[in-house]
C-alpha cells in the first residue's frame, strides 16, 4: 500500500476510502476548534494567563495530531503512501511527539488548575512556561528515541499512515514500550486523576461550584487507552493475529481526542468566549459580555454575588430613609 494503489490485505477499496473520509472529518474538526483556542489566546490579552498558556500548549499539540491525521487522510484517499520511507519516519515522529505532548499537557493543566484554585499562591508565569517547555522537550525526546534505534516507526495496517511499530513485539519494542508508557501515560493519568480529585474535595468544602473532574481522565483513558491495550497485546502476544481492521480502530479513536479536548478545555470555558467572540462581534458591549460570562478560572459563586447585590440594595434603602 505504501508504494502501490492496491488495497492492503484485509481491506477493500471502499473501506480504505471510508477510513480516509473519517480521518479527514476528524482532522478538519480538530484543526478548526483548536484554531479558535489559539486565536483566542493571541487576540485578547485578558485570556493570556498562566493557566491558559497550558491550554494553549494542549491546543498546539492537538493541532499537531490533527495535521498528522490530515496527512493520513490524504494518503488514504489516494490509496497509497506517496512520501516514501523517510516521510514515514517523519510522519511517525511528528504524530508521536504531538500525542505525547497532548497527554502531558492535559496532566499539566490538571496540576495547574489545582495549584491555581486550591492553594494560596496563584500559578506564576515562570512556572507555566517551565511546564510547557518541559512537556515539549520531553515529548520530542521520547519521540526521537525510535529514530535512534530504541523502538521503530513503520506503517499502520492500512499502509497510509505511520506510527510506532508494534508488529515486531521483540525485546527492543517491549523495553521501550513499558518505560515510555509509565512516564507518558500512567504518570500523566495519575496526576490528572489526583489533581482533579483533590480540587473537587477542596472546592466542595469551600462551597464553590462543582467542577467536572471526570471528563479529562475519561478522555485520556478512552482516547489513548485502546492504543495502550494494543501495545500491551503486542508486547505479550503475536499482534498480527488480530484482524487489520481491528488494529486500525485505536488510531481512529485517538484522532478524536483533539476535538474532545477543544470542547472541554476551551469552548466549554471562558477562554474562547472572552478571547475570540468579542473580536468577531464588536457591536456587543463589554458590559453585556461581562454579565453573560463568568470567568471559570476564578470560580465565582453566584450565590455570593447575589448576596452582595442584596446588601447593596439594603444600604441604598437605609440611606433613603
C-alpha positions as CSV (number, residue, x, y, z in Angstrom):
1,X,0.0,0.0,0.0
2,X,2.9,2.3,0.6
3,X,4.0,2.2,-3.0
4,X,1.0,0.9,-4.9
5,X,-2.6,1.9,-5.1
6,X,-3.9,-1.6,-4.5
7,X,-5.7,-2.2,-1.1
8,X,-3.6,-3.8,1.6
9,X,-4.5,-7.2,2.9
10,X,-7.7,-7.2,4.9
11,X,-9.1,-4.0,3.4
12,X,-11.2,-3.3,0.3
13,X,-11.3,-0.2,-1.8
14,X,-14.5,1.1,-0.1
15,X,-13.0,0.5,3.4
16,X,-9.9,2.4,2.6
17,X,-12.0,5.3,1.3
18,X,-14.2,5.2,4.4
19,X,-11.2,5.4,6.7
20,X,-9.9,8.4,4.6
21,X,-13.2,10.2,5.0
22,X,-13.3,9.6,8.8
23,X,-9.7,10.8,9.2
24,X,-10.5,13.9,7.1
25,X,-13.5,14.8,9.2
26,X,-11.5,14.3,12.4
27,X,-8.6,16.3,11.1
28,X,-10.7,19.3,10.0
29,X,-12.8,19.3,13.2
30,X,-9.7,19.2,15.4
31,X,-7.9,21.9,13.4
32,X,-10.9,24.2,13.3
33,X,-11.8,24.0,17.0
34,X,-8.2,24.2,18.3
35,X,-7.6,27.2,15.9
36,X,-10.3,29.0,17.9
37,X,-8.4,28.4,21.1
38,X,-5.1,29.6,19.6
39,X,-6.7,32.7,18.1
40,X,-8.4,33.5,21.4
41,X,-5.1,33.4,23.3
42,X,-3.4,35.6,20.6
43,X,-6.1,38.2,20.1
44,X,-7.2,39.1,23.6
45,X,-4.8,40.0,26.4
46,X,-7.5,39.1,29.0
47,X,-7.1,35.4,28.4
48,X,-3.3,35.4,28.4
49,X,-2.9,33.9,31.8
50,X,-0.6,31.2,33.0
51,X,-3.3,28.6,33.2
52,X,-4.4,29.5,29.7
53,X,-0.8,29.1,28.5
54,X,-1.1,25.4,29.4
55,X,-4.4,25.2,27.5
56,X,-2.6,26.8,24.5
57,X,0.1,24.2,24.7
58,X,-2.6,21.5,24.6
59,X,-4.3,23.2,21.6
60,X,-0.9,23.3,19.7
61,X,-0.3,19.6,20.5
62,X,-3.8,18.6,19.4
63,X,-3.4,20.7,16.2
64,X,-0.3,18.6,15.5
65,X,-2.4,15.4,15.9
66,X,-5.0,16.8,13.5
67,X,-2.3,17.7,11.0
68,X,-1.0,14.2,11.3
69,X,-4.5,12.9,10.7
70,X,-4.8,15.2,7.7
71,X,-1.7,13.6,6.0
72,X,-3.1,10.2,6.8
73,X,-6.5,11.1,5.3
74,X,-4.9,12.4,2.1
75,X,-2.9,9.2,1.7
76,X,-5.9,7.1,2.4
77,X,-7.9,9.0,-0.3
78,X,-5.0,8.5,-2.7
79,X,-5.0,4.8,-1.6
80,X,-1.2,4.9,-1.2
81,X,1.6,6.5,0.8
82,X,3.3,8.9,-1.5
83,X,6.1,10.2,0.8
84,X,8.5,7.3,0.9
85,X,10.3,5.7,3.8
86,X,11.8,9.0,5.1
87,X,8.4,10.6,5.0
88,X,7.0,7.7,7.1
89,X,9.7,8.2,9.7
90,X,8.9,12.0,9.8
91,X,5.2,11.3,10.0
92,X,5.6,8.8,12.8
93,X,7.9,11.2,14.8
94,X,5.6,14.2,14.4
95,X,2.4,12.2,15.3
96,X,4.1,10.5,18.3
97,X,5.5,13.8,19.6
98,X,2.2,15.6,19.3
99,X,0.4,12.7,21.0
100,X,2.8,12.7,24.0
101,X,2.6,16.5,24.2
102,X,-1.2,16.3,24.3
103,X,-1.2,13.7,27.1
104,X,1.3,15.5,29.2
105,X,-0.3,18.9,28.6
106,X,-3.6,17.5,29.9
107,X,-1.8,16.5,33.1
108,X,-0.1,19.9,33.3
109,X,-3.5,21.6,33.1
110,X,-4.9,19.4,35.8
111,X,-1.9,20.2,38.1
112,X,-2.1,23.9,37.2
113,X,-5.8,24.2,37.9
114,X,-5.3,22.6,41.3
115,X,-2.4,24.9,42.1
116,X,-4.3,27.9,40.8
117,X,-7.6,27.3,42.5
118,X,-6.8,25.4,45.7
119,X,-3.5,26.8,47.0
120,X,-2.8,30.2,48.5
121,X,-0.3,31.1,45.7
122,X,-1.5,31.6,42.1
123,X,0.1,29.9,39.2
124,X,3.1,32.0,38.2
125,X,4.2,32.7,34.6
126,X,7.6,31.2,35.1
127,X,6.1,28.0,36.4
128,X,3.7,27.8,33.5
129,X,6.4,28.5,30.9
130,X,8.7,25.9,32.6
131,X,5.9,23.3,32.4
132,X,5.3,24.0,28.7
133,X,9.0,23.8,27.9
134,X,9.4,20.6,29.8
135,X,6.3,19.0,28.2
136,X,7.5,19.7,24.7
137,X,11.2,18.8,25.3
138,X,10.2,15.5,27.0
139,X,7.8,14.7,24.1
140,X,10.4,15.4,21.5
141,X,12.9,13.3,23.4
142,X,10.7,10.2,23.6
143,X,9.5,10.6,20.0
144,X,13.1,10.8,18.8
145,X,14.2,7.6,20.5
146,X,12.7,5.3,17.8
147,X,14.7,7.3,15.2
148,X,17.8,6.5,17.2
149,X,17.1,2.7,17.4
150,X,15.1,2.2,20.6
151,X,11.8,1.4,19.0
152,X,10.9,1.8,15.4
153,X,8.4,3.7,13.2
154,X,6.5,1.8,10.5
155,X,3.3,1.8,8.5
156,X,-0.1,1.2,10.1
157,X,-2.0,-1.9,8.8
158,X,-3.8,0.4,6.3
159,X,-0.4,1.4,4.9
160,X,-1.4,5.1,4.5
161,X,0.0,6.4,7.9
162,X,2.9,5.7,10.2
163,X,3.2,5.1,13.9
164,X,5.3,3.2,16.4
165,X,5.9,-0.3,15.0
166,X,4.2,-2.8,17.3
167,X,4.1,-5.7,14.9
168,X,7.6,-7.0,15.9
169,X,7.0,-7.5,19.6
170,X,10.7,-8.0,20.3
171,X,12.7,-7.1,23.3
172,X,13.6,-3.7,21.8
173,X,9.9,-2.8,21.4
174,X,8.9,-4.2,24.7
175,X,11.5,-2.4,26.8
176,X,10.7,0.9,25.0
177,X,7.0,0.4,25.4
178,X,6.9,-0.2,29.2
179,X,9.3,2.7,30.1
180,X,7.6,5.1,27.7
181,X,4.1,4.1,28.8
182,X,5.0,4.7,32.5
183,X,6.3,8.2,32.0
184,X,4.0,9.3,29.3
185,X,0.7,7.6,30.0
186,X,0.4,6.1,33.5
187,X,2.1,9.0,35.3
188,X,0.1,11.8,33.5
189,X,-3.1,9.8,34.1
190,X,-2.2,9.6,37.8
191,X,-1.5,13.3,38.0
192,X,-4.8,14.1,36.2
193,X,-6.9,11.9,38.4
194,X,-5.2,13.1,41.7
195,X,-5.3,16.8,40.8
196,X,-9.0,16.9,39.9
197,X,-10.0,14.7,42.8
198,X,-8.2,17.0,45.3
199,X,-9.6,20.1,43.6
200,X,-13.1,18.7,43.8
201,X,-12.7,18.0,47.5
202,X,-11.2,21.4,48.2
203,X,-13.8,23.4,46.3
204,X,-16.6,21.2,47.7
205,X,-15.6,22.0,51.2
206,X,-15.4,25.7,50.4
207,X,-18.9,25.8,48.9
208,X,-17.7,26.6,45.4
209,X,-19.5,25.3,42.3
210,X,-18.5,21.7,41.4
211,X,-16.1,21.2,38.6
212,X,-16.0,18.4,36.1
213,X,-13.3,16.1,37.5
214,X,-14.0,13.0,35.4
215,X,-14.1,14.2,31.8
216,X,-10.3,14.9,31.4
217,X,-9.4,11.5,32.9
218,X,-12.0,9.8,30.8
219,X,-10.7,11.5,27.7
220,X,-7.2,10.1,28.4
221,X,-8.5,6.6,29.1
222,X,-11.0,6.4,26.2
223,X,-8.8,8.3,23.7
224,X,-5.5,6.7,24.3
225,X,-6.5,3.5,26.2
226,X,-7.2,1.5,23.0
227,X,-3.6,2.3,21.8
228,X,-2.2,1.2,25.2
229,X,-4.2,-2.1,25.1
230,X,-3.0,-2.7,21.5
231,X,0.7,-2.1,22.5
232,X,0.3,-4.3,25.6
233,X,-1.1,-7.0,23.4
234,X,1.8,-6.6,21.0
235,X,4.2,-6.9,23.9
236,X,2.7,-10.2,25.2
237,X,1.3,-12.0,22.1
238,X,1.6,-12.0,18.4
239,X,-0.5,-8.9,17.5
240,X,-0.5,-9.8,13.8
241,X,-3.1,-12.5,14.6
242,X,-5.6,-9.7,15.2
243,X,-7.6,-8.5,12.1
244,X,-6.0,-5.5,10.4
245,X,-9.3,-3.6,10.7
246,X,-9.4,-4.1,14.4
247,X,-5.8,-2.8,14.7
248,X,-6.9,0.4,12.9
249,X,-9.6,1.2,15.4
250,X,-7.2,2.7,18.1
251,X,-5.8,5.2,15.5
252,X,-9.3,6.4,14.6
253,X,-10.3,6.8,18.2
254,X,-7.1,8.7,19.1
255,X,-7.8,11.2,16.3
256,X,-11.0,12.3,18.1
257,X,-9.1,13.5,21.2
258,X,-8.2,17.0,19.7
259,X,-11.9,17.7,19.2
260,X,-12.9,16.5,22.7
261,X,-10.1,18.5,24.3
262,X,-11.1,21.7,22.4
263,X,-14.7,21.4,23.6
264,X,-13.7,20.5,27.2
265,X,-10.8,23.0,27.8
266,X,-11.6,25.9,25.6
267,X,-15.1,26.0,24.1
268,X,-16.6,24.8,27.4
269,X,-14.8,27.5,29.4
270,X,-14.5,31.3,29.2
271,X,-11.3,31.2,27.0
272,X,-12.9,31.4,23.6
273,X,-16.0,33.4,24.8
274,X,-13.9,36.2,26.2
275,X,-11.0,35.9,23.8
276,X,-12.5,35.5,20.3
277,X,-16.2,36.2,20.2
278,X,-15.8,39.9,21.3
279,X,-13.4,40.5,18.4
280,X,-15.8,38.8,16.0
281,X,-18.8,40.7,17.3
282,X,-17.5,44.2,18.1
283,X,-21.0,45.6,18.4
284,X,-21.5,43.6,21.6
285,X,-20.9,45.8,24.6
286,X,-18.3,44.8,27.1
287,X,-20.7,45.2,29.9
288,X,-23.2,42.8,28.4
289,X,-20.4,40.3,27.8
290,X,-19.2,40.6,31.4
291,X,-22.8,39.9,32.7
292,X,-23.2,37.0,30.3
293,X,-20.0,35.2,31.1
294,X,-18.5,34.4,34.5
295,X,-14.7,33.6,34.4
296,X,-14.2,29.9,35.1
297,X,-10.7,30.3,36.5
298,X,-11.9,32.4,39.4
299,X,-14.8,30.1,40.2
300,X,-17.1,32.9,41.4
301,X,-20.0,31.9,43.5
302,X,-23.3,33.1,42.0
303,X,-25.0,33.0,45.4
304,X,-22.3,35.2,46.9
305,X,-22.7,37.7,44.1
306,X,-26.5,37.7,44.7
307,X,-25.8,38.3,48.4
308,X,-23.6,41.2,47.7
309,X,-26.3,42.8,45.4
310,X,-28.8,42.3,48.2
311,X,-26.5,44.1,50.6
312,X,-26.1,47.0,48.3
313,X,-29.8,47.4,47.8
314,X,-30.3,47.3,51.6
315,X,-27.7,50.0,52.0
316,X,-29.5,52.2,49.4
317,X,-32.9,51.7,51.1
318,X,-31.4,52.6,54.5
319,X,-29.8,55.7,53.1
320,X,-33.1,56.8,51.5
321,X,-34.9,56.5,54.9
